[in-house]
Amino acid sequence: MSGAFAKLGALVLAAVLLVGMQRYTPGYAEITGPIPLTGKIGETLTGRTFSVRADKVLLAERLRFKAYGREVERDTGGVFALVIAALEAQPASVNVGSAIWRSAQGARFVASPRFQGAPRLLGTDRLEPGLPQRGLVIFEIPRESVAGATLLVAASRWPRLDTQAEIALPATLDTPAPLIDLNELAYE
């Protein structure tokens, strides 16, 4: 009889251990997910393949720029968020292919693809070591996603076992400008 209780006790203990392991062991996506580098605006974050520094965030209702010999003006249902930043490859050439605006609520917005030909866009050219590039990343976001956002920058859109810069943006930003001309924007 005591042998049956010992077997039952061992079985219950094994079940409790398995449930505990299942509940508290991180999932595959978490284990192989991005390695976060956290910082705030104005700080240089250096990852495995690149460094990034976001210096300023501007908001606008419309954007104007000259592309391919003609004047282009864009508007959006929300606001344009322009992040002035610098990127540099570390230690070899690299393409930084992902910039995401993550709102305080967790919504993610990728950099807008509607600005082909606009001056000084980041993420379009290959980065070389020792040659930092300074320019813009442009997002189209709803007005309620402005406050308390985070800029996520990585070499690929879904980084696995690689660094991802997480730059906390200012909690409050200025009122959006009615129009910003990208050709006249100061990047310093």
PyMOL commands that place a pseudoatom at each C-alpha (Angstrom):
pseudoatom trace, name=CA, resn=MET, resi=1, chain=A, elem=C, hetatm=0, pos=[0.000, 0.000, 0.000]
pseudoatom trace, name=CA, resn=SER, resi=2, chain=A, elem=C, hetatm=0, pos=[2.792, 2.428, 0.852]
pseudoatom trace, name=CA, resn=GLY, resi=3, chain=A, elem=C, hetatm=0, pos=[4.430, 1.590, -2.498]
pseudoatom trace, name=CA, resn=ALA, resi=4, chain=A, elem=C, hetatm=0, pos=[1.271, 2.758, -4.309]
pseudoatom trace, name=CA, resn=PHE, resi=5, chain=A, elem=C, hetatm=0, pos=[1.289, 6.037, -2.327]
pseudoatom trace, name=CA, resn=ALA, resi=6, chain=A, elem=C, hetatm=0, pos=[4.952, 6.571, -3.173]
pseudoatom trace, name=CA, resn=LYS, resi=7, chain=A, elem=C, hetatm=0, pos=[4.248, 6.040, -6.894]
pseudoatom trace, name=CA, resn=LEU, resi=8, chain=A, elem=C, hetatm=0, pos=[1.223, 8.371, -6.750]
pseudoatom trace, name=CA, resn=GLY, resi=9, chain=A, elem=C, hetatm=0, pos=[3.272, 10.992, -4.880]
pseudoatom trace, name=CA, resn=ALA, resi=10, chain=A, elem=C, hetatm=0, pos=[6.058, 10.777, -7.475]
pseudoatom trace, name=CA, resn=LEU, resi=11, chain=A, elem=C, hetatm=0, pos=[3.513, 11.115, -10.281]
pseudoatom trace, name=CA, resn=VAL, resi=12, chain=A, elem=C, hetatm=0, pos=[1.909, 14.201, -8.669]
pseudoatom trace, name=CA, resn=LEU, resi=13, chain=A, elem=C, hetatm=0, pos=[5.355, 15.755, -8.061]
pseudoatom trace, name=CA, resn=ALA, resi=14, chain=A, elem=C, hetatm=0, pos=[6.339, 15.148, -11.698]
pseudoatom trace, name=CA, resn=ALA, resi=15, chain=A, elem=C, hetatm=0, pos=[3.070, 16.707, -12.915]
pseudoatom trace, name=CA, resn=VAL, resi=16, chain=A, elem=C, hetatm=0, pos=[3.588, 19.777, -10.716]
pseudoatom trace, name=CA, resn=LEU, resi=17, chain=A, elem=C, hetatm=0, pos=[7.168, 20.162, -11.996]
pseudoatom trace, name=CA, resn=LEU, resi=18, chain=A, elem=C, hetatm=0, pos=[6.063, 19.854, -15.638]
pseudoatom trace, name=CA, resn=VAL, resi=19, chain=A, elem=C, hetatm=0, pos=[3.272, 22.419, -15.203]
pseudoatom trace, name=CA, resn=GLY, resi=20, chain=A, elem=C, hetatm=0, pos=[5.689, 24.786, -13.469]
pseudoatom trace, name=CA, resn=MET, resi=21, chain=A, elem=C, hetatm=0, pos=[8.285, 24.401, -16.223]
pseudoatom trace, name=CA, resn=GLN, resi=22, chain=A, elem=C, hetatm=0, pos=[5.666, 24.977, -18.905]
pseudoatom trace, name=CA, resn=ARG, resi=23, chain=A, elem=C, hetatm=0, pos=[4.316, 28.074, -17.191]
pseudoatom trace, name=CA, resn=TYR, resi=24, chain=A, elem=C, hetatm=0, pos=[7.628, 29.779, -16.306]
pseudoatom trace, name=CA, resn=THR, resi=25, chain=A, elem=C, hetatm=0, pos=[9.971, 28.750, -19.132]
pseudoatom trace, name=CA, resn=PRO, resi=26, chain=A, elem=C, hetatm=0, pos=[10.165, 31.537, -21.748]
pseudoatom trace, name=CA, resn=GLY, resi=27, chain=A, elem=C, hetatm=0, pos=[8.888, 30.759, -25.228]
pseudoatom trace, name=CA, resn=TYR, resi=28, chain=A, elem=C, hetatm=0, pos=[11.037, 30.367, -28.328]
pseudoatom trace, name=CA, resn=ALA, resi=29, chain=A, elem=C, hetatm=0, pos=[10.255, 33.888, -29.580]
pseudoatom trace, name=CA, resn=GLU, resi=30, chain=A, elem=C, hetatm=0, pos=[11.401, 35.367, -26.258]
pseudoatom trace, name=CA, resn=ILE, resi=31, chain=A, elem=C, hetatm=0, pos=[14.569, 33.270, -26.097]
pseudoatom trace, name=CA, resn=THR, resi=32, chain=A, elem=C, hetatm=0, pos=[15.639, 34.130, -29.646]
pseudoatom trace, name=CA, resn=GLY, resi=33, chain=A, elem=C, hetatm=0, pos=[14.174, 37.654, -29.711]
pseudoatom trace, name=CA, resn=PRO, resi=34, chain=A, elem=C, hetatm=0, pos=[16.023, 40.928, -30.051]
pseudoatom trace, name=CA, resn=ILE, resi=35, chain=A, elem=C, hetatm=0, pos=[18.644, 41.950, -27.525]
pseudoatom trace, name=CA, resn=PRO, resi=36, chain=A, elem=C, hetatm=0, pos=[17.448, 45.396, -26.400]
pseudoatom trace, name=CA, resn=LEU, resi=37, chain=A, elem=C, hetatm=0, pos=[19.753, 48.409, -26.072]
pseudoatom trace, name=CA, resn=THR, resi=38, chain=A, elem=C, hetatm=0, pos=[17.809, 51.058, -24.209]
pseudoatom trace, name=CA, resn=GLY, resi=39, chain=A, elem=C, hetatm=0, pos=[18.500, 54.752, -24.136]
pseudoatom trace, name=CA, resn=LYS, resi=40, chain=A, elem=C, hetatm=0, pos=[16.906, 58.119, -24.600]
pseudoatom trace, name=CA, resn=ILE, resi=41, chain=A, elem=C, hetatm=0, pos=[16.981, 60.830, -27.198]
pseudoatom trace, name=CA, resn=GLY, resi=42, chain=A, elem=C, hetatm=0, pos=[20.451, 62.342, -27.633]
pseudoatom trace, name=CA, resn=GLU, resi=43, chain=A, elem=C, hetatm=0, pos=[22.324, 59.201, -26.478]
pseudoatom trace, name=CA, resn=THR, resi=44, chain=A, elem=C, hetatm=0, pos=[24.418, 57.088, -28.838]
pseudoatom trace, name=CA, resn=LEU, resi=45, chain=A, elem=C, hetatm=0, pos=[23.552, 53.401, -28.637]
pseudoatom trace, name=CA, resn=THR, resi=46, chain=A, elem=C, hetatm=0, pos=[26.108, 50.980, -30.079]
pseudoatom trace, name=CA, resn=GLY, resi=47, chain=A, elem=C, hetatm=0, pos=[24.953, 47.499, -30.995]
pseudoatom trace, name=CA, resn=ARG, resi=48, chain=A, elem=C, hetatm=0, pos=[26.655, 44.550, -32.625]
pseudoatom trace, name=CA, resn=THR, resi=49, chain=A, elem=C, hetatm=0, pos=[26.551, 45.929, -36.193]
pseudoatom trace, name=CA, resn=PHE, resi=50, chain=A, elem=C, hetatm=0, pos=[25.628, 49.626, -35.974]
pseudoatom trace, name=CA, resn=SER, resi=51, chain=A, elem=C, hetatm=0, pos=[25.323, 52.668, -33.731]
pseudoatom trace, name=CA, resn=VAL, resi=52, chain=A, elem=C, hetatm=0, pos=[22.386, 55.067, -33.672]
pseudoatom trace, name=CA, resn=ARG, resi=53, chain=A, elem=C, hetatm=0, pos=[21.615, 58.416, -32.066]
pseudoatom trace, name=CA, resn=ALA, resi=54, chain=A, elem=C, hetatm=0, pos=[18.203, 60.086, -32.361]
pseudoatom trace, name=CA, resn=ASP, resi=55, chain=A, elem=C, hetatm=0, pos=[18.567, 63.823, -31.800]
pseudoatom trace, name=CA, resn=LYS, resi=56, chain=A, elem=C, hetatm=0, pos=[15.205, 65.424, -32.445]
pseudoatom trace, name=CA, resn=VAL, resi=57, chain=A, elem=C, hetatm=0, pos=[11.563, 64.648, -33.204]
pseudoatom trace, name=CA, resn=LEU, resi=58, chain=A, elem=C, hetatm=0, pos=[9.405, 66.992, -35.277]
pseudoatom trace, name=CA, resn=LEU, resi=59, chain=A, elem=C, hetatm=0, pos=[5.692, 66.679, -36.011]
pseudoatom trace, name=CA, resn=ALA, resi=60, chain=A, elem=C, hetatm=0, pos=[3.924, 67.940, -39.135]
pseudoatom trace, name=CA, resn=GLU, resi=61, chain=A, elem=C, hetatm=0, pos=[0.530, 67.741, -40.768]
pseudoatom trace, name=CA, resn=ARG, resi=62, chain=A, elem=C, hetatm=0, pos=[1.965, 67.968, -44.300]
pseudoatom trace, name=CA, resn=LEU, resi=63, chain=A, elem=C, hetatm=0, pos=[5.405, 67.467, -45.844]
pseudoatom trace, name=CA, resn=ARG, resi=64, chain=A, elem=C, hetatm=0, pos=[6.870, 68.971, -49.002]
pseudoatom trace, name=CA, resn=PHE, resi=65, chain=A, elem=C, hetatm=0, pos=[10.000, 67.892, -50.834]
pseudoatom trace, name=CA, resn=LYS, resi=66, chain=A, elem=C, hetatm=0, pos=[11.539, 67.947, -54.275]
pseudoatom trace, name=CA, resn=ALA, resi=67, chain=A, elem=C, hetatm=0, pos=[12.031, 64.535, -55.884]
pseudoatom trace, name=CA, resn=TYR, resi=68, chain=A, elem=C, hetatm=0, pos=[13.008, 63.611, -59.404]
pseudoatom trace, name=CA, resn=GLY, resi=69, chain=A, elem=C, hetatm=0, pos=[12.773, 67.220, -60.564]
pseudoatom trace, name=CA, resn=ARG, resi=70, chain=A, elem=C, hetatm=0, pos=[9.305, 68.015, -59.265]
pseudoatom trace, name=CA, resn=GLU, resi=71, chain=A, elem=C, hetatm=0, pos=[7.707, 69.339, -56.102]
pseudoatom trace, name=CA, resn=VAL, resi=72, chain=A, elem=C, hetatm=0, pos=[5.826, 66.698, -54.062]
pseudoatom trace, name=CA, resn=GLU, resi=73, chain=A, elem=C, hetatm=0, pos=[3.496, 67.396, -51.151]
pseudoatom trace, name=CA, resn=ARG, resi=74, chain=A, elem=C, hetatm=0, pos=[2.107, 64.680, -48.878]
pseudoatom trace, name=CA, resn=ASP, resi=75, chain=A, elem=C, hetatm=0, pos=[-0.565, 64.766, -46.189]
pseudoatom trace, name=CA, resn=THR, resi=76, chain=A, elem=C, hetatm=0, pos=[-1.863, 62.114, -43.826]
pseudoatom trace, name=CA, resn=GLY, resi=77, chain=A, elem=C, hetatm=0, pos=[-4.897, 61.317, -41.708]
pseudoatom trace, name=CA, resn=GLY, resi=78, chain=A, elem=C, hetatm=0, pos=[-2.798, 61.575, -38.534]
pseudoatom trace, name=CA, resn=VAL, resi=79, chain=A, elem=C, hetatm=0, pos=[0.550, 63.320, -38.224]
pseudoatom trace, name=CA, resn=PHE, resi=80, chain=A, elem=C, hetatm=0, pos=[3.986, 62.853, -39.676]
pseudoatom trace, name=CA, resn=ALA, resi=81, chain=A, elem=C, hetatm=0, pos=[6.672, 62.186, -37.077]
pseudoatom trace, name=CA, resn=LEU, resi=82, chain=A, elem=C, hetatm=0, pos=[10.148, 63.044, -38.339]
pseudoatom trace, name=CA, resn=VAL, resi=83, chain=A, elem=C, hetatm=0, pos=[13.077, 61.661, -36.361]
pseudoatom trace, name=CA, resn=ILE, resi=84, chain=A, elem=C, hetatm=0, pos=[16.411, 63.336, -37.075]
pseudoatom trace, name=CA, resn=ALA, resi=85, chain=A, elem=C, hetatm=0, pos=[19.078, 60.747, -36.348]
pseudoatom trace, name=CA, resn=ALA, resi=86, chain=A, elem=C, hetatm=0, pos=[22.590, 59.529, -37.130]
pseudoatom trace, name=CA, resn=LEU, resi=87, chain=A, elem=C, hetatm=0, pos=[23.558, 55.970, -38.076]
pseudoatom trace, name=CA, resn=GLU, resi=88, chain=A, elem=C, hetatm=0, pos=[26.991, 54.381, -38.446]
pseudoatom trace, name=CA, resn=ALA, resi=89, chain=A, elem=C, hetatm=0, pos=[28.135, 50.847, -39.226]
pseudoatom trace, name=CA, resn=GLN, resi=90, chain=A, elem=C, hetatm=0, pos=[30.154, 49.007, -36.540]
pseudoatom trace, name=CA, resn=PRO, resi=91, chain=A, elem=C, hetatm=0, pos=[32.599, 47.226, -37.404]
pseudoatom trace, name=CA, resn=ALA, resi=92, chain=A, elem=C, hetatm=0, pos=[31.693, 46.308, -41.029]
pseudoatom trace, name=CA, resn=SER, resi=93, chain=A, elem=C, hetatm=0, pos=[29.319, 47.549, -43.733]
pseudoatom trace, name=CA, resn=VAL, resi=94, chain=A, elem=C, hetatm=0, pos=[25.649, 46.980, -42.963]
pseudoatom trace, name=CA, resn=ASN, resi=95, chain=A, elem=C, hetatm=0, pos=[22.132, 47.932, -44.035]
pseudoatom trace, name=CA, resn=VAL, resi=96, chain=A, elem=C, hetatm=0, pos=[19.910, 49.085, -41.196]
pseudoatom trace, name=CA, resn=GLY, resi=97, chain=A, elem=C, hetatm=0, pos=[16.564, 47.967, -42.509]
pseudoatom trace, name=CA, resn=SER, resi=98, chain=A, elem=C, hetatm=0, pos=[14.139, 48.537, -39.663]
pseudoatom trace, name=CA, resn=ALA, resi=99, chain=A, elem=C, hetatm=0, pos=[12.834, 51.650, -37.961]
pseudoatom trace, name=CA, resn=ILE, resi=100, chain=A, elem=C, hetatm=0, pos=[9.612, 51.312, -35.979]
pseudoatom trace, name=CA, resn=TRP, resi=101, chain=A, elem=C, hetatm=0, pos=[7.629, 53.845, -33.940]
pseudoatom trace, name=CA, resn=ARG, resi=102, chain=A, elem=C, hetatm=0, pos=[6.130, 51.994, -30.946]
pseudoatom trace, name=CA, resn=SER, resi=103, chain=A, elem=C, hetatm=0, pos=[3.370, 53.936, -29.210]
pseudoatom trace, name=CA, resn=ALA, resi=104, chain=A, elem=C, hetatm=0, pos=[2.862, 53.943, -25.444]
pseudoatom trace, name=CA, resn=GLN, resi=105, chain=A, elem=C, hetatm=0, pos=[-0.081, 51.577, -26.051]
pseudoatom trace, name=CA, resn=GLY, resi=106, chain=A, elem=C, hetatm=0, pos=[2.187, 49.113, -27.911]
pseudoatom trace, name=CA, resn=ALA, resi=107, chain=A, elem=C, hetatm=0, pos=[1.033, 49.801, -31.492]
pseudoatom trace, name=CA, resn=ARG, resi=108, chain=A, elem=C, hetatm=0, pos=[3.884, 49.637, -34.014]
pseudoatom trace, name=CA, resn=PHE, resi=109, chain=A, elem=C, hetatm=0, pos=[4.278, 51.819, -37.097]
pseudoatom trace, name=CA, resn=VAL, resi=110, chain=A, elem=C, hetatm=0, pos=[6.995, 51.180, -39.683]
pseudoatom trace, name=CA, resn=ALA, resi=111, chain=A, elem=C, hetatm=0, pos=[8.745, 54.045, -41.446]
pseudoatom trace, name=CA, resn=SER, resi=112, chain=A, elem=C, hetatm=0, pos=[6.575, 55.403, -44.254]
pseudoatom trace, name=CA, resn=PRO, resi=113, chain=A, elem=C, hetatm=0, pos=[7.396, 54.153, -47.757]
pseudoatom trace, name=CA, resn=ARG, resi=114, chain=A, elem=C, hetatm=0, pos=[5.759, 57.225, -49.396]
pseudoatom trace, name=CA, resn=PHE, resi=115, chain=A, elem=C, hetatm=0, pos=[8.913, 59.335, -49.488]
pseudoatom trace, name=CA, resn=GLN, resi=116, chain=A, elem=C, hetatm=0, pos=[11.024, 57.770, -52.232]
pseudoatom trace, name=CA, resn=GLY, resi=117, chain=A, elem=C, hetatm=0, pos=[13.388, 60.428, -53.553]
pseudoatom trace, name=CA, resn=ALA, resi=118, chain=A, elem=C, hetatm=0, pos=[13.087, 62.684, -50.511]
pseudoatom trace, name=CA, resn=PRO, resi=119, chain=A, elem=C, hetatm=0, pos=[16.391, 64.182, -49.326]
pseudoatom trace, name=CA, resn=ARG, resi=120, chain=A, elem=C, hetatm=0, pos=[18.474, 62.538, -46.598]
pseudoatom trace, name=CA, resn=LEU, resi=121, chain=A, elem=C, hetatm=0, pos=[16.297, 59.549, -45.756]
pseudoatom trace, name=CA, resn=LEU, resi=122, chain=A, elem=C, hetatm=0, pos=[17.970, 57.064, -43.437]
pseudoatom trace, name=CA, resn=GLY, resi=123, chain=A, elem=C, hetatm=0, pos=[17.752, 53.346, -44.035]
pseudoatom trace, name=CA, resn=THR, resi=124, chain=A, elem=C, hetatm=0, pos=[17.943, 53.591, -47.811]
pseudoatom trace, name=CA, resn=ASP, resi=125, chain=A, elem=C, hetatm=0, pos=[21.737, 53.464, -48.208]
pseudoatom trace, name=CA, resn=ARG, resi=126, chain=A, elem=C, hetatm=0, pos=[24.342, 50.983, -47.031]
pseudoatom trace, name=CA, resn=LEU, resi=127, chain=A, elem=C, hetatm=0, pos=[26.249, 52.170, -43.957]
pseudoatom trace, name=CA, resn=GLU, resi=128, chain=A, elem=C, hetatm=0, pos=[30.027, 52.103, -43.876]
pseudoatom trace, name=CA, resn=PRO, resi=129, chain=A, elem=C, hetatm=0, pos=[32.283, 52.117, -40.772]
pseudoatom trace, name=CA, resn=GLY, resi=130, chain=A, elem=C, hetatm=0, pos=[33.681, 55.562, -39.968]
pseudoatom trace, name=CA, resn=LEU, resi=131, chain=A, elem=C, hetatm=0, pos=[31.188, 57.331, -42.258]
pseudoatom trace, name=CA, resn=PRO, resi=132, chain=A, elem=C, hetatm=0, pos=[28.145, 58.263, -40.180]
pseudoatom trace, name=CA, resn=GLN, resi=133, chain=A, elem=C, hetatm=0, pos=[24.974, 59.192, -42.040]
pseudoatom trace, name=CA, resn=ARG, resi=134, chain=A, elem=C, hetatm=0, pos=[22.716, 61.881, -40.664]
pseudoatom trace, name=CA, resn=GLY, resi=135, chain=A, elem=C, hetatm=0, pos=[19.165, 62.265, -41.851]
pseudoatom trace, name=CA, resn=LEU, resi=136, chain=A, elem=C, hetatm=0, pos=[15.489, 61.510, -41.354]
pseudoatom trace, name=CA, resn=VAL, resi=137, chain=A, elem=C, hetatm=0, pos=[13.173, 58.649, -40.611]
pseudoatom trace, name=CA, resn=ILE, resi=138, chain=A, elem=C, hetatm=0, pos=[9.550, 59.550, -41.350]
pseudoatom trace, name=CA, resn=PHE, resi=139, chain=A, elem=C, hetatm=0, pos=[6.518, 57.888, -39.764]
pseudoatom trace, name=CA, resn=GLU, resi=140, chain=A, elem=C, hetatm=0, pos=[2.786, 58.343, -40.346]
pseudoatom trace, name=CA, resn=ILE, resi=141, chain=A, elem=C, hetatm=0, pos=[1.054, 57.874, -37.007]
pseudoatom trace, name=CA, resn=PRO, resi=142, chain=A, elem=C, hetatm=0, pos=[-2.297, 58.641, -35.369]
pseudoatom trace, name=CA, resn=ARG, resi=143, chain=A, elem=C, hetatm=0, pos=[-2.276, 61.700, -33.103]
pseudoatom trace, name=CA, resn=GLU, resi=144, chain=A, elem=C, hetatm=0, pos=[-2.927, 59.571, -30.015]
pseudoatom trace, name=CA, resn=SER, resi=145, chain=A, elem=C, hetatm=0, pos=[0.266, 57.573, -30.676]
pseudoatom trace, name=CA, resn=VAL, resi=146, chain=A, elem=C, hetatm=0, pos=[2.630, 60.545, -30.292]
pseudoatom trace, name=CA, resn=ALA, resi=147, chain=A, elem=C, hetatm=0, pos=[3.051, 60.808, -26.513]
pseudoatom trace, name=CA, resn=GLY, resi=148, chain=A, elem=C, hetatm=0, pos=[5.367, 58.383, -24.738]
pseudoatom trace, name=CA, resn=ALA, resi=149, chain=A, elem=C, hetatm=0, pos=[6.586, 56.580, -27.861]
pseudoatom trace, name=CA, resn=THR, resi=150, chain=A, elem=C, hetatm=0, pos=[9.750, 54.548, -28.386]
pseudoatom trace, name=CA, resn=LEU, resi=151, chain=A, elem=C, hetatm=0, pos=[11.874, 54.384, -31.534]
pseudoatom trace, name=CA, resn=LEU, resi=152, chain=A, elem=C, hetatm=0, pos=[13.041, 50.839, -32.375]
pseudoatom trace, name=CA, resn=VAL, resi=153, chain=A, elem=C, hetatm=0, pos=[16.006, 50.510, -34.761]
pseudoatom trace, name=CA, resn=ALA, resi=154, chain=A, elem=C, hetatm=0, pos=[17.486, 47.197, -35.916]
pseudoatom trace, name=CA, resn=ALA, resi=155, chain=A, elem=C, hetatm=0, pos=[19.380, 45.736, -38.846]
pseudoatom trace, name=CA, resn=SER, resi=156, chain=A, elem=C, hetatm=0, pos=[16.341, 43.662, -39.833]
pseudoatom trace, name=CA, resn=ARG, resi=157, chain=A, elem=C, hetatm=0, pos=[12.615, 44.048, -39.301]
pseudoatom trace, name=CA, resn=TRP, resi=158, chain=A, elem=C, hetatm=0, pos=[12.374, 41.000, -37.034]
pseudoatom trace, name=CA, resn=PRO, resi=159, chain=A, elem=C, hetatm=0, pos=[15.752, 40.819, -35.264]
pseudoatom trace, name=CA, resn=ARG, resi=160, chain=A, elem=C, hetatm=0, pos=[16.602, 37.440, -33.791]
pseudoatom trace, name=CA, resn=LEU, resi=161, chain=A, elem=C, hetatm=0, pos=[19.552, 37.168, -31.406]
pseudoatom trace, name=CA, resn=ASP, resi=162, chain=A, elem=C, hetatm=0, pos=[20.703, 40.596, -32.592]
pseudoatom trace, name=CA, resn=THR, resi=163, chain=A, elem=C, hetatm=0, pos=[20.646, 44.047, -31.070]
pseudoatom trace, name=CA, resn=GLN, resi=164, chain=A, elem=C, hetatm=0, pos=[17.690, 46.381, -31.308]
pseudoatom trace, name=CA, resn=ALA, resi=165, chain=A, elem=C, hetatm=0, pos=[18.042, 49.984, -30.172]
pseudoatom trace, name=CA, resn=GLU, resi=166, chain=A, elem=C, hetatm=0, pos=[15.072, 51.151, -28.095]
pseudoatom trace, name=CA, resn=ILE, resi=167, chain=A, elem=C, hetatm=0, pos=[15.153, 54.942, -27.809]
pseudoatom trace, name=CA, resn=ALA, resi=168, chain=A, elem=C, hetatm=0, pos=[12.626, 56.537, -25.461]
pseudoatom trace, name=CA, resn=LEU, resi=169, chain=A, elem=C, hetatm=0, pos=[11.229, 59.631, -27.154]
pseudoatom trace, name=CA, resn=PRO, resi=170, chain=A, elem=C, hetatm=0, pos=[10.051, 62.716, -25.230]
pseudoatom trace, name=CA, resn=ALA, resi=171, chain=A, elem=C, hetatm=0, pos=[6.804, 62.203, -23.322]
pseudoatom trace, name=CA, resn=THR, resi=172, chain=A, elem=C, hetatm=0, pos=[5.361, 65.393, -24.820]
pseudoatom trace, name=CA, resn=LEU, resi=173, chain=A, elem=C, hetatm=0, pos=[6.138, 66.915, -28.182]
pseudoatom trace, name=CA, resn=ASP, resi=174, chain=A, elem=C, hetatm=0, pos=[5.339, 70.260, -29.758]
pseudoatom trace, name=CA, resn=THR, resi=175, chain=A, elem=C, hetatm=0, pos=[2.132, 70.872, -31.678]
pseudoatom trace, name=CA, resn=PRO, resi=176, chain=A, elem=C, hetatm=0, pos=[2.464, 69.627, -35.276]
pseudoatom trace, name=CA, resn=ALA, resi=177, chain=A, elem=C, hetatm=0, pos=[3.616, 72.224, -37.771]
pseudoatom trace, name=CA, resn=PRO, resi=178, chain=A, elem=C, hetatm=0, pos=[1.131, 72.811, -40.596]
pseudoatom trace, name=CA, resn=LEU, resi=179, chain=A, elem=C, hetatm=0, pos=[3.858, 72.189, -43.222]
pseudoatom trace, name=CA, resn=ILE, resi=180, chain=A, elem=C, hetatm=0, pos=[7.532, 71.214, -43.189]
pseudoatom trace, name=CA, resn=ASP, resi=181, chain=A, elem=C, hetatm=0, pos=[9.652, 71.518, -46.335]
pseudoatom trace, name=CA, resn=LEU, resi=182, chain=A, elem=C, hetatm=0, pos=[12.222, 68.715, -46.221]
pseudoatom trace, name=CA, resn=ASN, resi=183, chain=A, elem=C, hetatm=0, pos=[14.513, 70.577, -48.629]
pseudoatom trace, name=CA, resn=GLU, resi=184, chain=A, elem=C, hetatm=0, pos=[14.864, 73.435, -46.128]
pseudoatom trace, name=CA, resn=LEU, resi=185, chain=A, elem=C, hetatm=0, pos=[15.087, 71.322, -42.960]
pseudoatom trace, name=CA, resn=ALA, resi=186, chain=A, elem=C, hetatm=0, pos=[18.177, 71.777, -40.794]
pseudoatom trace, name=CA, resn=TYR, resi=187, chain=A, elem=C, hetatm=0, pos=[19.629, 68.394, -39.792]
pseudoatom trace, name=CA, resn=GLU, resi=188, chain=A, elem=C, hetatm=0, pos=[21.964, 69.722, -37.102]
for i in range(1, 188): cmd.bond("trace and resi %d" % i, "trace and resi %d" % (i + 1))
show_as sticks, trace
zoom trace
